[in-house]
Every structure is written in structure tokens, then in C-alpha cells.
Amino acid sequence: AIVGTESSGIAFAAWLAERLELPMLYLRKRPVGWDITAQLEGRLPADAKVLLVDDVTTDGRSKAGTVAALRRAGPVVEDVLVLLDYALYAQEASTLAEHGLSLHALATWKHLHEALLASGQLSSAQQTTLADFSASPVAWSLRNGGTGA
């Protein structure tokens, strides 16, 4: 089965499930009601092995938490598919591996950054900002009002 995360993963999961002719479910961020069925919407096949689909990942922590919630419903979850893996934080791979997960991404931040530069449509200030962010995302976050690590 294919499981999309609320709300960003649902559309992509629905398209993928239709193309693969597999059941599609979605997982809410927070339960609405009681038990796992309050968080997982759809009909989970018996002995299901599922692919979790989401839009992006940064450090892997939210994916690990999402998979933990999903596994409480009983399926085997070993793979996560995202559209964009920022791949900026060294702990991401180890976080996912600790939870027995393999991450698959259609693109990484490096690919996106290279494509933006190659487009020739960025101002020099935008190029500087992207280079600064890529060099140290945590430091950039702190300097720009973010939470950092």
C-alpha cells in the first residue's frame, strides 16, 4: 500500500497508488479520536508492506516519528519516498537507519541548487544567500530567525 502524509504527501501518494494499482491511505499528523484508526485513514490490507510518501525531509526526525505512528497499525514500513531531500544534516542517514528506513528522493538540495544556478535567473544576492545557506544551514537558520540545529 502507499501511505501519504497529511497534507503534503497525499496528492503524490494518490497518484502513485493509482499508477501502481495499490491501496492508498493517509496518515494524519495528530490523531482525531481514539486508537491508530484515528490517525490512519483508509483500509490497510492484512500483512501490508507500505511505502510512506511525503514532500520533503531535512533531518529525518519527522519521518522516523511518522513511521513509528504508522507501524503501530501493524504494517511493515522500510521505505520512505520524498520529492526533495535537503540532505543538509549529517545525522539524517543515521536517524533513518536507526529506524530501519531507506530514504528515496526524486531530488536533493544539491540538485535543486545546481539547477537554480544553471538557470541564470538568480541575482548575485540570491546566489550569495543560497551559497551561504548551503555552506552552513544551521548557522544560516540562526542568523535569519530560525531555531538552528
C-alpha positions in Angstrom: 0.0 0.0 0.0 1.0 3.6 -0.4 0.6 6.0 2.6 0.7 9.7 2.1 1.4 12.1 5.0 -1.1 14.8 5.8 -1.4 17.1 3.8 1.7 17.4 1.6 2.1 13.7 0.8 -1.5 12.9 -0.1 -1.6 14.1 -3.7 1.6 12.4 -4.7 0.7 9.2 -2.8 -2.7 9.1 -4.5 -1.1 9.5 -8.0 1.5 6.8 -7.2 -1.1 4.4 -5.8 -3.3 4.8 -8.8 -0.4 4.2 -11.2 0.7 1.1 -9.3 -2.8 -0.1 -8.6 -2.2 -0.3 -4.9 -4.4 0.8 -1.9 -3.8 4.3 -0.8 -4.1 5.6 2.8 -3.1 8.8 4.6 -1.7 9.4 8.0 -2.8 12.4 10.0 -0.2 14.3 12.0 -2.3 14.1 15.1 -5.0 11.6 16.0 -8.6 12.6 15.7 -10.4 10.3 18.1 -9.0 7.1 19.6 -6.6 4.3 18.6 -4.4 4.2 15.4 -7.5 4.4 13.2 -7.9 7.9 14.4 -4.6 8.7 12.7 -4.5 6.4 9.7 -7.3 6.9 7.2 -8.1 4.1 4.7 -8.2 0.4 4.5 -4.9 -1.3 5.4 -4.5 -4.7 3.8 -3.7 -7.6 6.0 0.1 -8.2 6.3 0.7 -4.9 4.5 4.1 -3.6 3.4 3.8 0.1 2.8 5.7 3.0 1.2 5.5 6.3 3.1 5.3 9.3 0.7 6.0 12.9 1.8 7.1 16.1 0.1 10.4 16.9 1.8 12.8 15.7 4.5 15.5 17.6 6.3 17.0 15.7 9.3 14.9 12.5 9.2 13.4 13.0 12.6 9.8 13.7 11.5 10.0 10.7 9.1 11.1 8.5 12.0 8.2 9.7 14.1 5.7 9.3 11.3 6.9 5.8 10.6 6.6 4.9 14.3 3.0 6.0 14.3 2.3 4.1 11.1 4.0 0.9 12.4 1.6 0.9 15.4 -1.1 0.0 12.9 0.8 -3.2 12.0 2.3 -2.7 8.5 5.9 -3.2 7.6 7.5 0.1 6.7 11.0 0.1 5.3 11.0 2.8 2.7 10.2 6.5 2.5 9.8 8.4 -0.7 10.1 12.2 -0.8 10.2 14.7 -3.6 13.1 16.7 -2.1 15.7 15.6 0.4 17.5 18.6 1.7 20.4 16.3 2.6 22.0 19.0 4.6 22.2 17.4 8.0 24.8 14.7 8.7 22.5 12.9 11.2 19.7 12.3 8.7 21.1 9.0 7.3 21.8 7.6 10.8 18.4 8.7 12.1 16.6 6.9 9.3 18.9 3.8 9.6 18.3 3.6 13.3 14.6 3.1 12.5 15.3 0.6 9.7 14.3 3.0 6.9 15.7 3.6 3.4 15.1 7.1 2.0 14.4 7.6 -1.7 14.3 11.1 -3.1 13.5 12.5 -6.6 15.9 15.3 -6.0 18.3 16.7 -3.3 19.0 20.2 -2.3 22.3 20.0 -4.2 20.4 19.1 -7.4 18.0 22.0 -6.8 20.8 24.4 -6.0 22.7 23.4 -9.1 19.6 23.8 -11.3 18.8 27.2 -9.9 22.4 28.4 -10.6 22.3 26.9 -14.1 19.1 28.7 -14.9 20.9 32.0 -14.9 17.8 33.7 -13.3 19.2 34.4 -9.9 20.6 37.7 -8.9 24.1 37.8 -7.3 22.4 38.5 -3.9 20.3 35.4 -4.3 23.3 33.3 -5.3 25.2 34.5 -2.3 22.2 33.7 0.0 21.9 30.2 -1.4 25.7 29.6 -1.1 25.6 30.8 2.5 22.7 28.6 3.3 24.3 25.5 1.7 27.6 26.1 3.5 26.0 26.0 6.9 22.3 25.6 7.2 22.2 25.7 11.0 24.2 28.9 11.2 22.1 30.5 8.4 19.0 29.5 10.2 20.2 31.1 13.4 21.2 34.3 11.6 17.8 34.5 9.9 15.5 33.9 12.9 15.4 30.1 12.8 15.9 27.6 15.5 19.2 26.3 14.3 20.0 22.6 15.0 
